[in-house]
């Protein structure tokens, strides 16, 4: 997740107006369709209409109103991977609604997951209302009436999944009312939801590991969230484990037992899931720590940081073990790696 744990997403939307492009295709899969929108350069009188049109095309049809007479400011990047839709949204104060009449005219047959990153959202639904704070996600049926208000603007990620697919994951149980879950790092965080937020963020920013695994991992994580069943593939648990490891990578006490406990499975089950991916929890943790150490060693701004301090910084309790592991992995000592990366200028 990187070092900034307060802002889960690395989403950015650039450009003016609306643009579309296809991401590179993965062998055996269809290319991801990408859309970008920004109100920059659009006359103020046309912004709301075009913003509604874009959301209907890219994510969910919405009846949108501004909170005051100030011109709407909004930008969005969205992707489609098969039937799944991913969005990263930033906007000024506004109200979005799907009333019964609007839903009849604009059905979606979709379940939506909204990840609040900045700005509180007031969420009205048939059974009452909720205040959704940054670090919380809400799962709701987009064809059940709701209204969301953002008095100070918004920054969020959105994931939609066809209702038919959701029902299959949930064992046929309908989503009768919205569900709110924490995904920020901390004691209250749900590891599956946090992993899902990470996956959505990485997908939007183009930083997910293997693009072929993204849709499957998303569906498995949703299965874990709605029914506790990760499916035979285990990709949901694997994604949750990877997310927890990234959050605690520099903790020297991190190990198989802690990861397994955090995501709610046994150590044996966790080891089996990693083995199916051709790895082990301990090896994966060590490799990620070595990769992080290598990045630090190549950073000109940290060339005066002692190697021993770097070893401790990335979670190695022993400098000698770190040095041996680093040379075994990269065929070069940490000091030599630093000199090579910095062109021989390192001390």
N, C-alpha and C positions, 0 to 999 in steps of 0.2 A: 504494500500500500504506500510505501514511501514514508518519509519522516513526518509529514503533516497529517496527523490523525484526525484533525478537526474538520477537514474538508475531504470527504471520501473521493469525490469525483475529480478527474482531470479533464472534464469535458470543456471544449471551447468551440464556439460557433463563429465563423468568420464570414466575410463577404457581405454583399448587399443584395436585397431582394431574395428571390428563391432560385436555387440551383439544384441540380441533381446529377449524380454520377454513380457508376458501378464500381465497387471495390474489386480488387483482384480475386479471381475465382480460385477456390481450392479444388484440386483434382477430385472429381466425383461429386461435387456439390455445385449449386447455383451461386453466382456472385451475389454479394450483399448489395442491396439497393440503398443508396445514401441520398438524403435530401438535406439541404441547408436553407435556413431562413434568417433574415435580419431586417428589422425595420429601418436600418440606416439607408438613407437615400430615398425612402418612400414618403410621399406627401402625407402629412399628418391625417388628412381627411380619409385617406385610403387604408391606413394601417390596420385598423380593427377588422375590416372586411377581409383583407388579405391574410391576416393572422388566423382568423377563423377558417378560411379556405385552406391554408397550409395545414393546420391541425387536423382537419377532416381528412386530408389526403395522407398525412404522415402518421398520425396516431389515432385520435378519437375526435369525432365531430363534437364541438362544444359551442354553446351559446355564451359569448364572452362580452363583458362590459367593463369599462374602466371605472375607477373609483372617483375620479374627478375629471376636470377638463384638460388636464395636462396630456400632451401627446403620448400615446402608447409607445413604450420601448420594449422590444422583445427580440429574442434570437433563439434559434433552436437548431440542433443537429439530430437527425434521426436515421436509423438503419433498419432494414428488414433482413432477417435471416429466416427464410422459409415463411412460416406463419407467425413467427415472433417479431414484434416491433420494439425497438429500443429508442429512447429519446432523452436528450439533455436539453433542459429548458431554463432560460433566464428571462425575467420580465419585470416590468414595473407593476405598481398596484393594480389589481384587477379582480374581477369575480368571474368564475367559470361555472356553468350550470348545465345539467342534463335533466330537464323536467320530464314528466310523463308524456306531454304532448311532443316535446322535442325528440324524445326517445322513439315514439311511434313513427316520426318522420325520418329519424336517423338512427336506426338500430345498428349495433356493432357486434352483438353476439360475442363479446370479449370480456375477459377479466383484466383489470388494470392494477398495477402495483406502482404507487407513487412514493419515491424516496425523497423526503424533505432534506435539503442540504443547508439552505439559508432562508430565514423568514418563516414565522409561524403561519400555519394555514388553519382557518376555521372551516371545519368539514361538517356540513349539515346532511342528514340522511333521514330516512323514514322513522328510525327509532330514536332520534335525538341528534346531538351534535358532539363533536370532539374538537379539541385543540391539538393539532399535530405539530410537534416541535422538530427543529433540526435534529437529525439523528434518528428519526422515527419514520417508518414506512407504513402505508395503509394499503391493504388489499381489498378491492371492492369489485362488485359486478357493475360494469359500465352501463348496463341496461336497467339498473334500479336507480330511481331518481336521487340525485345528489347535487349539492352546491358547495363550491370551495371558494373561500375569500382570502385574498392576500393583501392585507392593508399596507404592508411595507415592501411589497414586491416578493419575488420568489426566485429560488434557484433549486431545481429538482431534477431527478432522473425519473423516467417513466418506462415501464415494461408492460406490454400487453400480450395476452395469450388467448387463443380462441376458447370460448367457453367449453366446447366439446372436449378439447384437450385437457382443460382444467378438471372437468368432471371425471375424466378417466384417471387422472392423478389422485383425485380426492375420493375415489371409490364410489362415485355417483352422488356424493353429498354436495348440495348446492350451497353457494355462498349467500346466505340470507341477509347478513349484515356485515359491514366493514370490519376488518381485523387490523389492529394497530400493533406493530412490533418494533422494538428498538434494534438498530443496527450499528450504532456508534460503538467504538471500543469502550469496554467497561463491564462492570459486573452484571448490569441489566441487559447487556447485548445478547441477542440471539445469534449464535454462530452461523446458522444456516442463512439467516437473513443478511448478516454481515457479508458472508461469502457471496450471496446473490448480488448485493450492492457492488461488491468489488468486481464481480464478473460483468455486470452491466456497465460499470465505469470503464473497465479495461476494453470492453467491446466497442464502446463509443469513441474511446481515444486511440483505438487501433493497437493496444498494447496487450491484448490477450495472447496467451501462449500459442496453442494450436487451434486455429479457427475451426477445425472440424469438430472439436470437443465443445464449443460454446453452446450450441442449442441443446445438446444432450445434457450438459451440466446444468443449464438453466432449468430444464424440465425436471431433472433429478432433485435439484435443490427445492423447487416448488413442491415436489412430492414429499420431501422431508418436512417442509413447513406445514402442508395441509393434511398429511395423513401419517407422518412418521415413517413412511416406507421409502427408502432410498433407491429401490429397484435393484435388479440383478447386477447392473454395470458398476454400481458404486461410485459413479462420477460425482454425484452430489456430495457424498461424504469426503471424497478426495478434494473437491473444491473447497469445502468447509475446512478441511485440515490445512490446505495450502494457505487459506486466508488467516487462520489462527497462527500458523507458523510465521507468516510475514509480520503480523502484529507483535509477536514476541520473539522474533529472531535473535535479538541481541541479549536475551535473558539466558545466562549460562545454565539455568536450571531447566530450560525447555528440553523436553524429551518425549519419547513415545507415550509414556503414561499420561503426561499432562495434555498432550494433543488429543489423545483418545477420550479423556475425561471431559475436555472442553466441548467436543462435538457429540458426546453421548453414546460412544460405542466402546467395546472392549479393546485392549491392546492387540489381542490376536486378530480381531476383525480389522482393525486399522492396518496392521502389518500385511494382512491378506489383500486389502484394497491397494496398498502401495505396490505389493508384489505383482499384482495384475497389470500395473502400469510400468513394471520393470524396474522398480526401485524399492527402497526401504525407508521408513520414516527417519531413522538416524542418518542415513546417507544423504537423503534430501536436505535435511537441516544443515549438515556439514557443507554440502555443495553450495547452498544459498549463502551461508556465512562466508565461504571463500570467495564467491562472486562479489559480495558486498565489500569484502576487504580489498579485492582487486580494484574495484571502482575507487575506493578511498586512496589507495596507493597511487593511482593515476591522476588524482586531483591536485593541480598545482597549488590550490589554496590550502592544502593540508600536507604539503611536502615536509614540513617541520615536525609533524606528529610522529612520535617514536613508533616503531613497528610493534613494540610490546603494548602500547596504548591502543593501537588499532586492533590487535588480537583481542584485548579485553572488550573493546567497543563493539565488536561483532559477535561476542558471546563465547569466545574460547577462554577457558580458565587457565590454560598453560600456553606461554609463548613458544616453548620448544615444540609442543604438539602442533600448534598453529603453523610454525615454520616447516615442519615435516609434511604436514598435510598439504600446505600450499605448494611445496616443491613437487610432491607426488602428483598433484593435480595439474600444475602448469609447467613442470619441468624447469623451474627457475625459483630462486629464493625471493622472498618478499622484497628485500633491499634491491636485488638486481631487477626485479619487476618495476620497482619505482624508478630506478635510473633509466631503464629502457623506455618506460612510458613518458618520462619527462625529458627525454633527449640527453641524458647524461648530466643534467643540471642538479639533480637531487644530491643532498649531502650524504 
